[in-house]
Amino acid sequence: MDGKDTGATGSLASDGWNVLQCNQLAMPNSTGLNTMFIPYEYNYEENTAQCQKDYGLTPDYHWALREFGGKNITRDMKGYSNIVFSNGNLDPWSAGGYLGDDESWVRYY
């Protein structure tokens, strides 16, 4: 393990993750006032403009949902079994998790 590789991108340098998120794996997230993190609101327009400027790429924010499903959990996950969705108020990732049939969790639709 290379302790100097703080971006965890190996030979891709730090741009590796940026190119990936500018292509198919955009991971928009925001933080609110009641967290330990500095408040931040994700801006799709700014991210898209930066990706186009830096790499000539336009993020496909809906790629993962089209490719793997998930916008409609009841329909998209119907054929799967043995999956455990673990969410709770203490889970730091619960804001992006499946909390029921309510599709409001898909924030960018």
mmCIF file of the C-alpha atoms, coordinates in Angstrom:
data_MODEL
# 
_entry.id   MODEL 
# 
loop_
_atom_site.group_PDB 
_atom_site.id 
_atom_site.type_symbol 
_atom_site.label_atom_id 
_atom_site.label_alt_id 
_atom_site.label_comp_id 
_atom_site.label_asym_id 
_atom_site.label_entity_id 
_atom_site.label_seq_id 
_atom_site.pdbx_PDB_ins_code 
_atom_site.Cartn_x 
_atom_site.Cartn_y 
_atom_site.Cartn_z 
_atom_site.occupancy 
_atom_site.B_iso_or_equiv 
_atom_site.pdbx_formal_charge 
_atom_site.auth_seq_id 
_atom_site.auth_comp_id 
_atom_site.auth_asym_id 
_atom_site.auth_atom_id 
_atom_site.pdbx_PDB_model_num 
ATOM 1   C CA . MET A 1 1   ? 0.000   0.000   0.000   1.00 0.00 ? 1   MET A CA 1 
ATOM 2   C CA . ASP A 1 2   ? 1.312   3.433   -0.938  1.00 0.00 ? 2   ASP A CA 1 
ATOM 3   C CA . GLY A 1 3   ? 0.637   5.845   1.915   1.00 0.00 ? 3   GLY A CA 1 
ATOM 4   C CA . LYS A 1 4   ? 1.374   8.754   -0.403  1.00 0.00 ? 4   LYS A CA 1 
ATOM 5   C CA . ASP A 1 5   ? -1.573  7.826   -2.652  1.00 0.00 ? 5   ASP A CA 1 
ATOM 6   C CA . THR A 1 6   ? -4.079  9.865   -0.658  1.00 0.00 ? 6   THR A CA 1 
ATOM 7   C CA . GLY A 1 7   ? -6.554  9.892   -3.556  1.00 0.00 ? 7   GLY A CA 1 
ATOM 8   C CA . ALA A 1 8   ? -6.562  6.051   -3.658  1.00 0.00 ? 8   ALA A CA 1 
ATOM 9   C CA . THR A 1 9   ? -6.388  6.155   -7.456  1.00 0.00 ? 9   THR A CA 1 
ATOM 10  C CA . GLY A 1 10  ? -3.126  4.343   -8.125  1.00 0.00 ? 10  GLY A CA 1 
ATOM 11  C CA . SER A 1 11  ? -1.572  5.323   -11.430 1.00 0.00 ? 11  SER A CA 1 
ATOM 12  C CA . LEU A 1 12  ? -4.615  7.401   -12.426 1.00 0.00 ? 12  LEU A CA 1 
ATOM 13  C CA . ALA A 1 13  ? -3.581  10.193  -10.057 1.00 0.00 ? 13  ALA A CA 1 
ATOM 14  C CA . SER A 1 14  ? -6.321  12.185  -8.374  1.00 0.00 ? 14  SER A CA 1 
ATOM 15  C CA . ASP A 1 15  ? -8.117  12.857  -11.663 1.00 0.00 ? 15  ASP A CA 1 
ATOM 16  C CA . GLY A 1 16  ? -9.193  9.208   -11.825 1.00 0.00 ? 16  GLY A CA 1 
ATOM 17  C CA . TRP A 1 17  ? -12.127 9.693   -9.463  1.00 0.00 ? 17  TRP A CA 1 
ATOM 18  C CA . ASN A 1 18  ? -13.034 13.007  -11.065 1.00 0.00 ? 18  ASN A CA 1 
ATOM 19  C CA . VAL A 1 19  ? -13.217 11.488  -14.546 1.00 0.00 ? 19  VAL A CA 1 
ATOM 20  C CA . LEU A 1 20  ? -15.344 8.643   -13.214 1.00 0.00 ? 20  LEU A CA 1 
ATOM 21  C CA . GLN A 1 21  ? -17.819 10.968  -11.517 1.00 0.00 ? 21  GLN A CA 1 
ATOM 22  C CA . CYS A 1 22  ? -17.917 13.183  -14.616 1.00 0.00 ? 22  CYS A CA 1 
ATOM 23  C CA . ASN A 1 23  ? -18.877 10.195  -16.724 1.00 0.00 ? 23  ASN A CA 1 
ATOM 24  C CA . GLN A 1 24  ? -21.251 7.580   -15.324 1.00 0.00 ? 24  GLN A CA 1 
ATOM 25  C CA . LEU A 1 25  ? -20.827 7.502   -11.574 1.00 0.00 ? 25  LEU A CA 1 
ATOM 26  C CA . ALA A 1 26  ? -21.731 10.954  -10.363 1.00 0.00 ? 26  ALA A CA 1 
ATOM 27  C CA . MET A 1 27  ? -22.317 10.778  -6.637  1.00 0.00 ? 27  MET A CA 1 
ATOM 28  C CA . PRO A 1 28  ? -24.115 13.952  -5.651  1.00 0.00 ? 28  PRO A CA 1 
ATOM 29  C CA . ASN A 1 29  ? -24.330 14.527  -1.938  1.00 0.00 ? 29  ASN A CA 1 
ATOM 30  C CA . SER A 1 30  ? -25.064 17.395  0.351   1.00 0.00 ? 30  SER A CA 1 
ATOM 31  C CA . THR A 1 31  ? -24.636 17.965  4.054   1.00 0.00 ? 31  THR A CA 1 
ATOM 32  C CA . GLY A 1 32  ? -26.994 19.839  6.301   1.00 0.00 ? 32  GLY A CA 1 
ATOM 33  C CA . LEU A 1 33  ? -26.734 22.062  9.318   1.00 0.00 ? 33  LEU A CA 1 
ATOM 34  C CA . ASN A 1 34  ? -27.284 19.329  11.905  1.00 0.00 ? 34  ASN A CA 1 
ATOM 35  C CA . THR A 1 35  ? -24.228 17.221  11.096  1.00 0.00 ? 35  THR A CA 1 
ATOM 36  C CA . MET A 1 36  ? -20.568 17.254  12.012  1.00 0.00 ? 36  MET A CA 1 
ATOM 37  C CA . PHE A 1 37  ? -19.749 18.211  8.423   1.00 0.00 ? 37  PHE A CA 1 
ATOM 38  C CA . ILE A 1 38  ? -19.493 21.678  6.937   1.00 0.00 ? 38  ILE A CA 1 
ATOM 39  C CA . PRO A 1 39  ? -22.879 22.476  5.328   1.00 0.00 ? 39  PRO A CA 1 
ATOM 40  C CA . TYR A 1 40  ? -22.711 21.950  1.581   1.00 0.00 ? 40  TYR A CA 1 
ATOM 41  C CA . GLU A 1 41  ? -25.386 21.823  -1.104  1.00 0.00 ? 41  GLU A CA 1 
ATOM 42  C CA . TYR A 1 42  ? -24.508 19.899  -4.254  1.00 0.00 ? 42  TYR A CA 1 
ATOM 43  C CA . ASN A 1 43  ? -24.913 21.995  -7.399  1.00 0.00 ? 43  ASN A CA 1 
ATOM 44  C CA . TYR A 1 44  ? -25.612 19.952  -10.536 1.00 0.00 ? 44  TYR A CA 1 
ATOM 45  C CA . GLU A 1 45  ? -25.082 22.874  -12.909 1.00 0.00 ? 45  GLU A CA 1 
ATOM 46  C CA . GLU A 1 46  ? -21.696 23.788  -11.429 1.00 0.00 ? 46  GLU A CA 1 
ATOM 47  C CA . ASN A 1 47  ? -20.524 20.164  -11.398 1.00 0.00 ? 47  ASN A CA 1 
ATOM 48  C CA . THR A 1 48  ? -21.626 19.658  -15.013 1.00 0.00 ? 48  THR A CA 1 
ATOM 49  C CA . ALA A 1 49  ? -19.890 22.850  -16.158 1.00 0.00 ? 49  ALA A CA 1 
ATOM 50  C CA . GLN A 1 50  ? -16.664 21.851  -14.348 1.00 0.00 ? 50  GLN A CA 1 
ATOM 51  C CA . CYS A 1 51  ? -16.732 18.361  -15.883 1.00 0.00 ? 51  CYS A CA 1 
ATOM 52  C CA . GLN A 1 52  ? -17.253 19.796  -19.352 1.00 0.00 ? 52  GLN A CA 1 
ATOM 53  C CA . LYS A 1 53  ? -14.447 22.314  -18.840 1.00 0.00 ? 53  LYS A CA 1 
ATOM 54  C CA . ASP A 1 54  ? -11.932 19.873  -17.348 1.00 0.00 ? 54  ASP A CA 1 
ATOM 55  C CA . TYR A 1 55  ? -12.609 16.663  -19.298 1.00 0.00 ? 55  TYR A CA 1 
ATOM 56  C CA . GLY A 1 56  ? -15.133 17.405  -22.050 1.00 0.00 ? 56  GLY A CA 1 
ATOM 57  C CA . LEU A 1 57  ? -17.600 15.080  -20.288 1.00 0.00 ? 57  LEU A CA 1 
ATOM 58  C CA . THR A 1 58  ? -21.207 15.602  -19.244 1.00 0.00 ? 58  THR A CA 1 
ATOM 59  C CA . PRO A 1 59  ? -22.209 13.609  -16.148 1.00 0.00 ? 59  PRO A CA 1 
ATOM 60  C CA . ASP A 1 60  ? -25.023 11.131  -16.660 1.00 0.00 ? 60  ASP A CA 1 
ATOM 61  C CA . TYR A 1 61  ? -26.730 11.535  -13.304 1.00 0.00 ? 61  TYR A CA 1 
ATOM 62  C CA . HIS A 1 62  ? -29.319 8.849   -14.072 1.00 0.00 ? 62  HIS A CA 1 
ATOM 63  C CA . TRP A 1 63  ? -27.016 6.168   -15.499 1.00 0.00 ? 63  TRP A CA 1 
ATOM 64  C CA . ALA A 1 64  ? -26.887 3.927   -12.416 1.00 0.00 ? 64  ALA A CA 1 
ATOM 65  C CA . LEU A 1 65  ? -30.666 3.963   -12.005 1.00 0.00 ? 65  LEU A CA 1 
ATOM 66  C CA . ARG A 1 66  ? -31.182 3.113   -15.688 1.00 0.00 ? 66  ARG A CA 1 
ATOM 67  C CA . GLU A 1 67  ? -28.481 0.457   -15.684 1.00 0.00 ? 67  GLU A CA 1 
ATOM 68  C CA . PHE A 1 68  ? -29.224 -1.228  -12.364 1.00 0.00 ? 68  PHE A CA 1 
ATOM 69  C CA . GLY A 1 69  ? -32.744 -0.051  -11.481 1.00 0.00 ? 69  GLY A CA 1 
ATOM 70  C CA . GLY A 1 70  ? -33.793 1.329   -8.141  1.00 0.00 ? 70  GLY A CA 1 
ATOM 71  C CA . LYS A 1 71  ? -36.040 4.279   -8.878  1.00 0.00 ? 71  LYS A CA 1 
ATOM 72  C CA . ASN A 1 72  ? -39.051 2.055   -8.272  1.00 0.00 ? 72  ASN A CA 1 
ATOM 73  C CA . ILE A 1 73  ? -37.833 -0.410  -5.648  1.00 0.00 ? 73  ILE A CA 1 
ATOM 74  C CA . THR A 1 74  ? -40.951 -2.578  -5.687  1.00 0.00 ? 74  THR A CA 1 
ATOM 75  C CA . ARG A 1 75  ? -40.724 -3.110  -9.466  1.00 0.00 ? 75  ARG A CA 1 
ATOM 76  C CA . ASP A 1 76  ? -36.957 -3.058  -9.960  1.00 0.00 ? 76  ASP A CA 1 
ATOM 77  C CA . MET A 1 77  ? -36.054 -5.407  -7.113  1.00 0.00 ? 77  MET A CA 1 
ATOM 78  C CA . LYS A 1 78  ? -38.949 -7.833  -7.673  1.00 0.00 ? 78  LYS A CA 1 
ATOM 79  C CA . GLY A 1 79  ? -36.735 -10.576 -9.109  1.00 0.00 ? 79  GLY A CA 1 
ATOM 80  C CA . TYR A 1 80  ? -34.054 -10.383 -6.410  1.00 0.00 ? 80  TYR A CA 1 
ATOM 81  C CA . SER A 1 81  ? -33.908 -12.274 -3.149  1.00 0.00 ? 81  SER A CA 1 
ATOM 82  C CA . ASN A 1 82  ? -31.657 -12.546 -0.115  1.00 0.00 ? 82  ASN A CA 1 
ATOM 83  C CA . ILE A 1 83  ? -30.941 -8.819  -0.013  1.00 0.00 ? 83  ILE A CA 1 
ATOM 84  C CA . VAL A 1 84  ? -30.909 -7.071  3.333   1.00 0.00 ? 84  VAL A CA 1 
ATOM 85  C CA . PHE A 1 85  ? -31.487 -3.315  3.344   1.00 0.00 ? 85  PHE A CA 1 
ATOM 86  C CA . SER A 1 86  ? -30.048 -2.042  6.592   1.00 0.00 ? 86  SER A CA 1 
ATOM 87  C CA . ASN A 1 87  ? -30.952 1.518   7.499   1.00 0.00 ? 87  ASN A CA 1 
ATOM 88  C CA . GLY A 1 88  ? -31.398 3.405   10.705  1.00 0.00 ? 88  GLY A CA 1 
ATOM 89  C CA . ASN A 1 89  ? -30.941 6.780   12.275  1.00 0.00 ? 89  ASN A CA 1 
ATOM 90  C CA . LEU A 1 90  ? -27.395 5.910   13.373  1.00 0.00 ? 90  LEU A CA 1 
ATOM 91  C CA . ASP A 1 91  ? -26.322 4.773   9.898   1.00 0.00 ? 91  ASP A CA 1 
ATOM 92  C CA . PRO A 1 92  ? -24.340 7.658   8.339   1.00 0.00 ? 92  PRO A CA 1 
ATOM 93  C CA . TRP A 1 93  ? -25.448 6.516   4.846   1.00 0.00 ? 93  TRP A CA 1 
ATOM 94  C CA . SER A 1 94  ? -29.157 6.166   5.695   1.00 0.00 ? 94  SER A CA 1 
ATOM 95  C CA . ALA A 1 95  ? -30.069 9.371   3.832   1.00 0.00 ? 95  ALA A CA 1 
ATOM 96  C CA . GLY A 1 96  ? -29.249 7.638   0.562   1.00 0.00 ? 96  GLY A CA 1 
ATOM 97  C CA . GLY A 1 97  ? -30.804 4.310   1.462   1.00 0.00 ? 97  GLY A CA 1 
ATOM 98  C CA . TYR A 1 98  ? -34.097 2.599   0.847   1.00 0.00 ? 98  TYR A CA 1 
ATOM 99  C CA . LEU A 1 99  ? -36.576 3.629   3.514   1.00 0.00 ? 99  LEU A CA 1 
ATOM 100 C CA . GLY A 1 100 ? -39.807 2.262   1.999   1.00 0.00 ? 100 GLY A CA 1 
ATOM 101 C CA . ASP A 1 101 ? -41.925 2.465   -1.136  1.00 0.00 ? 101 ASP A CA 1 
ATOM 102 C CA . ASP A 1 102 ? -41.857 6.262   -1.008  1.00 0.00 ? 102 ASP A CA 1 
ATOM 103 C CA . GLU A 1 103 ? -39.655 7.347   -3.924  1.00 0.00 ? 103 GLU A CA 1 
ATOM 104 C CA . SER A 1 104 ? -38.777 10.712  -2.375  1.00 0.00 ? 104 SER A CA 1 
ATOM 105 C CA . TRP A 1 105 ? -35.362 9.291   -1.418  1.00 0.00 ? 105 TRP A CA 1 
ATOM 106 C CA . VAL A 1 106 ? -34.344 9.639   -5.072  1.00 0.00 ? 106 VAL A CA 1 
ATOM 107 C CA . ARG A 1 107 ? -33.549 13.303  -4.564  1.00 0.00 ? 107 ARG A CA 1 
ATOM 108 C CA . TYR A 1 108 ? -32.485 14.213  -8.075  1.00 0.00 ? 108 TYR A CA 1 
ATOM 109 C CA . TYR A 1 109 ? -35.697 13.239  -9.871  1.00 0.00 ? 109 TYR A CA 1 
# 
